[in-house]
Amino acid sequence: VKKEIKTGLDPNARAVYNLFGDEPLHPDEICAESGLPLSKVISALMQLEMADLIKQTDGKNYILND
């Protein structure tokens, strides 16, 4: 279940967050799906992690935080 997005996230972080579903996502997949360069995806993932919306798993994949 997705959490409500807090204000203060930049548009790239919001776009990346909207890609998340039940399956883990790798930054390369996020780049391919979002069209964003890797540097912006990594920045967005860091913002989402700090906002406690996602977490990193083994293999550099990310999942929604419970």
N, C-alpha and C positions, 0 to 999 in steps of 0.2 A: 504494500500500500504506500503510495507516494505521500510524502509530507507536503504541506502547503509551502510554496516558495516564499522565503522571507524577502523583504525589500533589501536593497543594497547589493544584490548580485548584478553583475554586468550582463548585457544581452547575450554574450557568448556563453556564459555560465548557464543562463536560463535555457538556451538552445540545446546545450549539451545535456542538461538535466532532463529535458523533455524526451530525449532519446532512450532513457532508461526504462526498462520493463522488468520482466522476471529473470532474464538471462544476464550473466556477467558481460561486461563490455570491455574490450581492450582499446587503449588510445588510438591504435591504427584503425580499428573499426569505426570509432567515433569520428576520426578525420574523414574517412570515406563517406560516412552517412551525413555528416554536417557540412562538408566542404570547407571546413576551417583548417588552417595550417596547424601542424603539431604543436608549435609553441603556444598558440591560442588555446588549443585543447588542453594542454598540460596546465596552463594558467586557470582555465575554467574548472578542471578537476580539483586543483588545489583549493579554489574558492569553495567548491561544493563540499570538499572534505572538511574544511574549517567551519563550514556552516552545519556540519553534522548531517548532511543529506545523503552522502555516499561514503563508502569505505573501500579501501584497497584489499584485494584478496591475493592469494598465491598466483604467481604468473603475471603480475602487473595488470590483472583485470580489476574492474570496479563493479560494485553492486550497490543497490539502494541500501541505506542504513535503516535498520528496523526502528 
